[in-house]
Amino acid sequence: MNIFKFGPRRLKRFAVLVLAFLVVPILAFIPFAPIKMLLFLPLLFWINIVGIPLATIGIPYFEIHEFGAVPQGAIGYGIILFVYFMAAFFLSLIGKQDDT
């Protein structure tokens, strides 16, 4: 089994997983204050699920503060996005495979 081969079924699973992982930060860009207030806690969890383990192993782009991990600059946020894309990639392997 080649893990880099994307059939139509796996590609759909990957796209749904990426969308599910990235819906909170995408909605955070909406310039409507009540939505931003509602998304504060989910966005905090979105950052901390990846940021706290990376900060504790010593990645220099994260600092631990009162509310959890704080990414330092665009590289910190890029690392978070990379981890979520990798999670979607590996989770897309689970399920029924395409017949080829």
Phi, psi and omega in degrees: 000126179267118184286346180266003179270121180251106171277177181297323181291316180290323178297320178295317178299318179297315180296320179294318179294318178297317178297320179294321180287330187255006183292324181293310179292331177292317179292337180292343179276354179291126185277055181230115190303316180298325178292320178297323178291322179290331183269000182298310183292315176298324178292325176298315177294321181300320179285317188285333178301323179264322188291320183295312176298323179291324179290324182287335176273357171100019175295127188286356183266012180224141174234144177267126178231197185299320184260017178113209183280140177240115177293139180260093175086188184291331180293321177298314177292326176295322177295320178298314178298319179299317180296318179291325175294321178293323176297318178295322179298312182285328176288337178287347176287336183281134178124183182290134181272157176285145178271108177222000000 
